[in-house]
Amino acid sequence: MLKIAIVILNWNGEALLEKFLPSVTAFSQEAELYVADNASTDGSIAFLKQKYPQINIIRNLSNGGYAKGYNDALPKVKADIYCLLNSDVEVTQDWLLPIIKEFQENPMAAIMQPKVLDYKSKTHFEYAGAAGGFIDKFGYPFCRGRIFNELEEDNGQYNDVKEIFWATGACLFIKQDVFQELKGFDEDYFAHQEEIDLCWRAKNKGYRVFYVGNSMVYHLGGSTLSTMNPKKTFLNFRNSLYSILKNLPPKKALPIILLRLILDALAGIAFIFQGRPKHCWAIVQAHFSFYKNFGIIYKKREKDHFTTNYYATKSIVWSYYINHVKKFNILVKD
């Protein structure tokens, strides 16, 4: 049997741990449990020691966000497979078994995710991961089961095992040796879309990413930053530009970045019309931050190997807003 370690990153999340740990401890007998604490100042550690003495605690020295938090913690975890699980996820009975089976039977599978449904509306897919992640030519992410804010109802349409482009950071399984080979997450991302970059780098090295539909979890979402927070808009727009620059050859990346100037400007105008001017300003700041750090990120780019088949559709913006495509299986024929 593969040795699985579930590692939950926590920062001042005592209430979330109290709410969601019962399902994790009840239904994860196949794994060893860890909480990696990002220098919390609430009662998280005391709560864990009192209520869950069987859970291993790793204490990070600072709150470096999702990327640094896991980079600091995971070298202290001994396992074949890491499961990076958000603290706001409810798991289900036998959820680990299909994942373990797929890793055992598919040697090129390096990263996986389960079906992610919405904790607040359990009949529907959840924004952060749904039934697996994809991007368009311009680096905009979307999911099977979720295009922009359009969430599909789960009617069993994605009860399969499917190769995907990226797996959600809310519940991401990755082989320990692959995580080590990739040198973990890029800490310049801080949070949001670092899992897309990680999966893209893995695919550039020939590894494969899969969605396993008969493993199921429920994600609350928005516990770190809600979609209404302009900082989330800033990180999403900036970090997607980082990923393009890092993971495509310059002759492909630079024209896309120039086109992103126009597309992101249109997104900013849309935010203004929606009465959300702070989000427009966040996009402007995202571009300034990207150009400021251009040289640093450029030095990190892949130099030899690029996956040429990286996007599922040319423009998710065009498909959604012009062609009114709201469902993945209409957008992309499996």
C-alpha positions as a Markdown table, in Angstrom:
| # | Residue | x | y | z |
|---|---|---|---|---|
| 1 | Met | 0.0 | 0.0 | 0.0 |
| 2 | Leu | 1.1 | 3.5 | -0.8 |
| 3 | Lys | 1.8 | 5.6 | 2.3 |
| 4 | Ile | -0.6 | 8.6 | 2.2 |
| 5 | Ala | -0.3 | 11.8 | 4.3 |
| 6 | Ile | -3.1 | 14.3 | 4.6 |
| 7 | Val | -1.6 | 17.7 | 5.3 |
| 8 | Ile | -4.0 | 20.5 | 6.3 |
| 9 | Leu | -2.6 | 24.0 | 6.2 |
| 10 | Asn | -4.0 | 26.2 | 8.9 |
| 11 | Trp | -3.8 | 29.9 | 9.8 |
| 12 | Asn | -6.1 | 31.1 | 12.6 |
| 13 | Gly | -8.7 | 28.5 | 11.5 |
| 14 | Glu | -9.8 | 27.0 | 14.8 |
| 15 | Ala | -13.5 | 27.3 | 13.9 |
| 16 | Leu | -12.9 | 25.5 | 10.6 |
| 17 | Leu | -10.8 | 22.8 | 12.2 |
| 18 | Glu | -13.6 | 22.2 | 14.7 |
| 19 | Lys | -16.2 | 22.0 | 12.0 |
| 20 | Phe | -14.4 | 19.9 | 9.3 |
| 21 | Leu | -11.9 | 17.7 | 11.1 |
| 22 | Pro | -14.5 | 15.2 | 12.3 |
| 23 | Ser | -15.1 | 13.9 | 8.8 |
| 24 | Val | -11.4 | 13.8 | 8.0 |
| 25 | Thr | -10.6 | 11.8 | 11.1 |
| 26 | Ala | -13.6 | 9.5 | 10.6 |
| 27 | Phe | -13.1 | 8.7 | 6.9 |
| 28 | Ser | -9.3 | 8.7 | 6.4 |
| 29 | Gln | -8.1 | 5.6 | 8.0 |
| 30 | Glu | -5.8 | 4.9 | 5.1 |
| 31 | Ala | -3.7 | 8.0 | 5.8 |
| 32 | Glu | -1.7 | 9.7 | 8.5 |
| 33 | Leu | -3.0 | 13.2 | 9.4 |
| 34 | Tyr | -1.0 | 16.4 | 9.8 |
| 35 | Val | -1.9 | 20.0 | 10.4 |
| 36 | Ala | 0.7 | 22.5 | 9.2 |
| 37 | Asp | 0.2 | 25.7 | 11.1 |
| 38 | Asn | 1.2 | 29.0 | 9.6 |
| 39 | Ala | 2.0 | 30.8 | 12.9 |
| 40 | Ser | -1.6 | 31.0 | 14.1 |
| 41 | Thr | -2.4 | 33.5 | 16.9 |
| 42 | Asp | -5.8 | 32.0 | 17.8 |
| 43 | Gly | -6.4 | 28.8 | 19.8 |
| 44 | Ser | -5.8 | 26.4 | 16.9 |
| 45 | Ile | -2.8 | 24.6 | 18.4 |
| 46 | Ala | -4.4 | 24.2 | 21.9 |
| 47 | Phe | -7.6 | 22.9 | 20.3 |
| 48 | Leu | -5.7 | 20.3 | 18.3 |
| 49 | Lys | -3.7 | 19.1 | 21.2 |
| 50 | Gln | -6.8 | 18.8 | 23.4 |
| 51 | Lys | -9.3 | 17.3 | 20.9 |
| 52 | Tyr | -7.1 | 15.6 | 18.3 |
| 53 | Pro | -3.9 | 14.3 | 20.0 |
| 54 | Gln | -3.5 | 11.7 | 17.2 |
| 55 | Ile | -2.9 | 14.5 | 14.6 |
| 56 | Asn | 0.7 | 15.5 | 13.9 |
| 57 | Ile | 1.3 | 19.2 | 14.2 |
| 58 | Ile | 3.9 | 21.0 | 12.2 |
| 59 | Arg | 4.5 | 24.6 | 13.3 |
| 60 | Asn | 5.8 | 27.0 | 10.6 |
| 61 | Leu | 7.6 | 30.1 | 11.7 |
| 62 | Ser | 5.6 | 32.5 | 9.7 |
| 63 | Asn | 2.4 | 32.9 | 7.6 |
| 64 | Gly | 3.9 | 32.6 | 4.1 |
| 65 | Gly | 0.6 | 31.8 | 2.5 |
| 66 | Tyr | -0.4 | 28.6 | 0.8 |
| 67 | Ala | 2.8 | 28.2 | -1.3 |
| 68 | Lys | 5.5 | 28.8 | 1.4 |
| 69 | Gly | 3.3 | 27.2 | 4.0 |
| 70 | Tyr | 3.4 | 23.8 | 2.2 |
| 71 | Asn | 7.0 | 24.2 | 1.0 |
| 72 | Asp | 8.0 | 24.6 | 4.7 |
| 73 | Ala | 5.9 | 21.8 | 6.0 |
| 74 | Leu | 6.1 | 19.0 | 3.5 |
| 75 | Pro | 9.8 | 18.1 | 3.9 |
| 76 | Lys | 8.9 | 17.1 | 7.5 |
| 77 | Val | 6.3 | 14.6 | 6.3 |
| 78 | Lys | 7.3 | 11.1 | 5.3 |
| 79 | Ala | 4.9 | 9.7 | 2.7 |
| 80 | Asp | 4.7 | 8.4 | -0.9 |
| 81 | Ile | 1.7 | 10.6 | -1.6 |
| 82 | Tyr | 0.8 | 14.0 | -0.1 |
| 83 | Cys | -2.8 | 15.1 | 0.1 |
| 84 | Leu | -2.9 | 18.9 | 0.4 |
| 85 | Leu | -6.3 | 19.4 | 2.0 |
| 86 | Asn | -7.9 | 22.8 | 2.8 |
| 87 | Ser | -9.2 | 23.2 | 6.3 |
| 88 | Asp | -12.7 | 23.9 | 5.0 |
| 89 | Val | -13.3 | 20.6 | 3.3 |
| 90 | Glu | -15.7 | 17.8 | 4.4 |
| 91 | Val | -14.6 | 14.4 | 3.1 |
| 92 | Thr | -16.8 | 11.3 | 2.5 |
| 93 | Gln | -16.6 | 7.7 | 3.4 |
| 94 | Asp | -14.0 | 5.7 | 1.4 |
| 95 | Trp | -12.9 | 8.9 | -0.5 |
| 96 | Leu | -9.3 | 7.8 | -0.5 |
| 97 | Leu | -9.7 | 4.4 | -2.0 |
| 98 | Pro | -10.3 | 5.4 | -5.6 |
| 99 | Ile | -7.4 | 7.8 | -5.5 |
| 100 | Ile | -5.0 | 5.1 | -4.1 |
| 101 | Lys | -6.2 | 2.7 | -6.8 |
| 102 | Glu | -5.6 | 5.1 | -9.6 |
| 103 | Phe | -2.1 | 5.9 | -8.3 |
| 104 | Gln | -1.3 | 2.2 | -8.1 |
| 105 | Glu | -2.6 | 1.4 | -11.6 |
| 106 | Asn | -1.3 | 4.5 | -13.4 |
| 107 | Pro | 2.5 | 5.0 | -13.0 |
| 108 | Met | 2.5 | 8.3 | -15.0 |
| 109 | Ala | -0.1 | 9.8 | -12.8 |
| 110 | Ala | 1.7 | 12.4 | -10.6 |
| 111 | Ile | -1.1 | 14.6 | -9.4 |
| 112 | Met | -4.8 | 14.0 | -8.8 |
| 113 | Gln | -8.0 | 15.5 | -7.4 |
| 114 | Pro | -11.4 | 14.2 | -6.4 |
| 115 | Lys | -14.8 | 15.5 | -7.4 |
| 116 | Val | -15.3 | 18.8 | -5.5 |
| 117 | Leu | -18.9 | 19.7 | -4.6 |
| 118 | Asp | -20.2 | 22.8 | -2.9 |
| 119 | Tyr | -20.5 | 22.4 | 0.9 |
| 120 | Lys | -23.3 | 25.1 | 0.9 |
| 121 | Ser | -25.2 | 23.5 | -2.0 |
| 122 | Lys | -24.2 | 19.9 | -2.1 |
| 123 | Thr | -26.0 | 19.1 | -5.4 |
| 124 | His | -23.7 | 21.4 | -7.3 |
| 125 | Phe | -20.0 | 21.6 | -8.2 |
| 126 | Glu | -17.8 | 24.0 | -6.3 |
| 127 | Tyr | -16.0 | 26.9 | -7.8 |
| 128 | Ala | -12.4 | 26.0 | -6.8 |
| 129 | Gly | -12.0 | 22.6 | -8.4 |
| 130 | Ala | -15.3 | 21.1 | -9.6 |
| 131 | Ala | -14.5 | 18.1 | -11.8 |
| 132 | Gly | -11.0 | 19.2 | -12.8 |
| 133 | Gly | -9.2 | 22.3 | -14.1 |
| 134 | Phe | -8.3 | 23.6 | -17.5 |
| 135 | Ile | -7.1 | 26.8 | -19.0 |
| 136 | Asp | -7.6 | 28.6 | -22.3 |
| 137 | Lys | -4.9 | 29.9 | -24.6 |
| 138 | Phe | -4.6 | 33.2 | -22.6 |
| 139 | Gly | -4.2 | 31.4 | -19.3 |
| 140 | Tyr | -7.7 | 32.0 | -17.9 |
| 141 | Pro | -8.7 | 29.0 | -15.8 |
| 142 | Phe | -12.0 | 27.1 | -15.7 |
| 143 | Cys | -13.3 | 23.7 | -14.7 |
| 144 | Arg | -15.4 | 20.8 | -15.8 |
| 145 | Gly | -18.6 | 21.8 | -14.0 |
| 146 | Arg | -17.7 | 25.4 | -13.6 |
| 147 | Ile | -17.2 | 28.2 | -16.1 |
| 148 | Phe | -16.6 | 31.6 | -14.5 |
| 149 | Asn | -19.4 | 31.8 | -11.8 |
| 150 | Glu | -21.7 | 29.3 | -13.6 |
| 151 | Leu | -21.8 | 26.1 | -11.4 |
| 152 | Glu | -23.3 | 23.0 | -12.9 |
| 153 | Glu | -25.5 | 20.6 | -11.0 |
| 154 | Asp | -23.9 | 17.2 | -10.4 |
| 155 | Asn | -26.0 | 14.7 | -12.3 |
| 156 | Gly | -23.3 | 12.1 | -12.6 |
| 157 | Gln | -22.1 | 13.7 | -15.9 |
| 158 | Tyr | -18.5 | 13.7 | -14.7 |
| 159 | Asn | -18.4 | 10.3 | -12.8 |
| 160 | Asp | -15.2 | 9.3 | -14.6 |
| 161 | Val | -11.5 | 9.3 | -14.5 |
| 162 | Lys | -10.2 | 12.0 | -16.8 |
| 163 | Glu | -6.9 | 13.6 | -17.6 |
| 164 | Ile | -7.1 | 17.3 | -16.7 |
| 165 | Phe | -4.7 | 20.2 | -16.9 |
| 166 | Trp | -4.7 | 21.3 | -13.3 |
| 167 | Ala | -5.9 | 19.9 | -10.0 |
| 168 | Thr | -7.4 | 22.1 | -7.3 |
| 169 | Gly | -5.3 | 23.3 | -4.4 |
| 170 | Ala | -8.3 | 22.7 | -2.1 |
| 171 | Cys | -7.7 | 18.9 | -2.4 |
| 172 | Leu | -4.5 | 18.1 | -4.3 |
| 173 | Phe | -2.8 | 14.7 | -4.3 |
| 174 | Ile | 0.8 | 14.7 | -5.5 |
| 175 | Lys | 3.6 | 12.1 | -5.4 |
| 176 | Gln | 6.3 | 13.1 | -2.9 |
| 177 | Asp | 9.1 | 12.6 | -5.4 |
| 178 | Val | 7.4 | 14.7 | -8.0 |
| 179 | Phe | 6.8 | 17.5 | -5.5 |
| 180 | Gln | 10.5 | 17.4 | -4.6 |
| 181 | Glu | 11.6 | 17.3 | -8.2 |
| 182 | Leu | 9.5 | 20.4 | -9.0 |
| 183 | Lys | 11.0 | 22.1 | -5.9 |
| 184 | Gly | 7.5 | 22.6 | -4.6 |
| 185 | Phe | 5.3 | 25.6 | -5.1 |
| 186 | Asp | 6.5 | 29.0 | -6.4 |
| 187 | Glu | 6.4 | 31.1 | -3.3 |
| 188 | Asp | 6.2 | 34.4 | -5.4 |
| 189 | Tyr | 2.6 | 33.4 | -6.0 |
| 190 | Phe | 1.7 | 33.6 | -2.2 |
| 191 | Ala | -1.8 | 32.2 | -2.8 |
| 192 | His | -4.1 | 31.4 | -5.7 |
| 193 | Gln | -3.2 | 29.6 | -9.0 |
| 194 | Glu | 0.1 | 28.3 | -7.6 |
| 195 | Glu | -1.4 | 24.8 | -8.1 |
| 196 | Ile | -2.0 | 25.6 | -11.8 |
| 197 | Asp | 1.7 | 26.6 | -12.1 |
| 198 | Leu | 2.7 | 23.4 | -10.3 |
| 199 | Cys | 0.6 | 21.2 | -12.5 |
| 200 | Trp | 1.9 | 23.0 | -15.7 |
| 201 | Arg | 5.5 | 22.5 | -14.6 |
| 202 | Ala | 4.7 | 18.8 | -14.0 |
| 203 | Lys | 3.2 | 18.4 | -17.4 |
| 204 | Asn | 6.2 | 20.1 | -19.0 |
| 205 | Lys | 8.2 | 17.3 | -17.5 |
| 206 | Gly | 5.9 | 14.6 | -19.0 |
| 207 | Tyr | 3.8 | 13.9 | -15.9 |
| 208 | Arg | 0.1 | 13.6 | -16.0 |
| 209 | Val | -2.7 | 15.1 | -13.9 |
| 210 | Phe | -6.0 | 13.3 | -13.3 |
| 211 | Tyr | -9.5 | 13.8 | -11.9 |
| 212 | Val | -11.1 | 10.8 | -10.1 |
| 213 | Gly | -14.9 | 11.2 | -10.1 |
| 214 | Asn | -15.8 | 8.4 | -7.7 |
| 215 | Ser | -13.9 | 10.1 | -4.9 |
| 216 | Met | -15.9 | 13.0 | -3.5 |
| 217 | Val | -15.4 | 15.9 | -1.1 |
| 218 | Tyr | -17.4 | 19.1 | -0.2 |
| 219 | His | -15.6 | 22.4 | -0.1 |
| 220 | Leu | -16.8 | 25.5 | 1.7 |
| 221 | Gly | -14.6 | 27.9 | -0.3 |
| 222 | Gly | -13.8 | 31.5 | 0.3 |
| 223 | Ser | -12.2 | 30.9 | 3.7 |
| 224 | Thr | -8.9 | 32.5 | 2.8 |
| 225 | Leu | -10.2 | 35.3 | 0.5 |
| 226 | Ser | -13.7 | 35.5 | -0.9 |
| 227 | Thr | -14.4 | 36.3 | -4.5 |
| 228 | Met | -15.6 | 39.8 | -3.4 |
| 229 | Asn | -12.1 | 40.6 | -2.0 |
| 230 | Pro | -10.0 | 42.7 | -4.5 |
| 231 | Lys | -6.8 | 41.0 | -3.2 |
| 232 | Lys | -8.1 | 37.7 | -4.7 |
| 233 | Thr | -8.6 | 39.5 | -8.0 |
| 234 | Phe | -5.1 | 40.9 | -7.9 |
| 235 | Leu | -3.5 | 37.5 | -7.1 |
| 236 | Asn | -5.5 | 35.7 | -9.8 |
| 237 | Phe | -4.7 | 38.1 | -12.6 |
| 238 | Arg | -1.1 | 38.6 | -11.7 |
| 239 | Asn | -0.4 | 34.9 | -11.0 |
| 240 | Ser | -1.9 | 33.7 | -14.3 |
| 241 | Leu | 0.5 | 36.1 | -16.1 |
| 242 | Tyr | 3.3 | 34.6 | -14.0 |
| 243 | Ser | 2.3 | 31.1 | -15.2 |
| 244 | Ile | 2.3 | 32.1 | -18.9 |
| 245 | Leu | 5.7 | 33.7 | -18.7 |
| 246 | Lys | 7.2 | 30.7 | -16.8 |
| 247 | Asn | 5.7 | 27.8 | -18.7 |
| 248 | Leu | 5.6 | 28.8 | -22.4 |
| 249 | Pro | 8.5 | 29.5 | -24.8 |
| 250 | Pro | 9.1 | 33.3 | -25.1 |
| 251 | Lys | 7.9 | 33.5 | -28.7 |
| 252 | Lys | 4.5 | 32.2 | -27.5 |
| 253 | Ala | 4.3 | 33.8 | -24.1 |
| 254 | Leu | 5.0 | 37.4 | -25.0 |
| 255 | Pro | 2.3 | 37.8 | -27.7 |
| 256 | Ile | -0.2 | 36.3 | -25.2 |
| 257 | Ile | 0.9 | 38.7 | -22.5 |
| 258 | Leu | 0.3 | 41.6 | -24.9 |
| 259 | Leu | -3.1 | 40.4 | -25.7 |
| 260 | Arg | -3.8 | 39.9 | -22.0 |
| 261 | Leu | -3.3 | 43.7 | -21.6 |
| 262 | Ile | -6.4 | 44.2 | -23.8 |
| 263 | Leu | -8.5 | 41.3 | -22.3 |
| 264 | Asp | -7.7 | 42.3 | -18.7 |
| 265 | Ala | -8.6 | 45.9 | -19.5 |
| 266 | Leu | -12.0 | 44.8 | -20.7 |
| 267 | Ala | -12.4 | 42.7 | -17.5 |
| 268 | Gly | -11.6 | 45.9 | -15.5 |
| 269 | Ile | -14.2 | 47.9 | -17.4 |
| 270 | Ala | -16.7 | 45.1 | -16.7 |
| 271 | Phe | -15.9 | 45.4 | -13.0 |
| 272 | Ile | -16.6 | 49.2 | -13.1 |
| 273 | Phe | -20.0 | 48.6 | -14.7 |
| 274 | Gln | -20.7 | 46.0 | -12.0 |
| 275 | Gly | -20.1 | 48.7 | -9.4 |
| 276 | Arg | -16.8 | 47.1 | -8.3 |
| 277 | Pro | -14.1 | 49.7 | -9.0 |
| 278 | Lys | -11.7 | 48.3 | -6.5 |
| 279 | His | -11.5 | 45.1 | -8.5 |
| 280 | Cys | -10.6 | 47.1 | -11.6 |
| 281 | Trp | -7.9 | 48.8 | -9.7 |
| 282 | Ala | -6.7 | 45.4 | -8.5 |
| 283 | Ile | -6.2 | 44.3 | -12.2 |
| 284 | Val | -4.2 | 47.5 | -12.8 |
| 285 | Gln | -2.0 | 46.7 | -9.7 |
| 286 | Ala | -1.7 | 43.1 | -10.9 |
| 287 | His | -0.2 | 44.2 | -14.2 |
| 288 | Phe | 2.2 | 46.7 | -12.5 |
| 289 | Ser | 3.3 | 44.0 | -10.1 |
| 290 | Phe | 3.8 | 41.5 | -13.0 |
| 291 | Tyr | 6.0 | 44.0 | -15.0 |
| 292 | Lys | 7.9 | 44.9 | -11.9 |
| 293 | Asn | 8.8 | 41.2 | -11.3 |
| 294 | Phe | 9.1 | 40.3 | -14.9 |
| 295 | Gly | 12.9 | 39.7 | -14.8 |
| 296 | Ile | 12.6 | 37.5 | -11.6 |
| 297 | Ile | 9.8 | 35.4 | -13.1 |
| 298 | Tyr | 11.5 | 35.1 | -16.5 |
| 299 | Lys | 14.5 | 33.5 | -15.0 |
| 300 | Lys | 12.3 | 30.8 | -13.6 |
| 301 | Arg | 10.9 | 29.8 | -16.9 |
| 302 | Glu | 11.1 | 26.3 | -18.4 |
| 303 | Lys | 14.1 | 26.3 | -20.8 |
| 304 | Asp | 13.9 | 23.0 | -22.6 |
| 305 | His | 10.6 | 21.3 | -22.4 |
| 306 | Phe | 7.1 | 22.7 | -23.0 |
| 307 | Thr | 3.8 | 21.0 | -23.3 |
| 308 | Thr | 2.4 | 22.3 | -26.6 |
| 309 | Asn | -1.1 | 21.1 | -26.0 |
| 310 | Tyr | -1.9 | 23.2 | -22.9 |
| 311 | Tyr | -5.3 | 24.8 | -23.6 |
| 312 | Ala | -8.7 | 23.2 | -23.9 |
| 313 | Thr | -10.3 | 26.1 | -25.8 |
| 314 | Lys | -8.9 | 29.3 | -27.4 |
| 315 | Ser | -10.9 | 31.8 | -25.4 |
| 316 | Ile | -13.2 | 31.0 | -22.5 |
| 317 | Val | -14.2 | 34.7 | -22.5 |
| 318 | Trp | -15.4 | 34.6 | -26.1 |
| 319 | Ser | -17.1 | 31.2 | -25.5 |
| 320 | Tyr | -18.9 | 32.3 | -22.4 |
| 321 | Tyr | -19.8 | 36.0 | -23.1 |
| 322 | Ile | -20.3 | 35.9 | -26.9 |
| 323 | Asn | -21.3 | 32.3 | -27.7 |
| 324 | His | -23.1 | 31.9 | -24.3 |
| 325 | Val | -21.6 | 28.5 | -23.5 |
| 326 | Lys | -22.3 | 27.8 | -19.9 |
| 327 | Lys | -21.4 | 24.1 | -19.6 |
| 328 | Phe | -18.1 | 22.3 | -20.0 |
| 329 | Asn | -19.3 | 19.4 | -22.0 |
| 330 | Ile | -20.7 | 21.8 | -24.6 |
| 331 | Leu | -17.5 | 23.8 | -24.7 |
| 332 | Val | -15.1 | 20.8 | -24.9 |
| 333 | Lys | -16.2 | 17.4 | -26.3 |
| 334 | Asp | -14.8 | 14.6 | -24.2 |
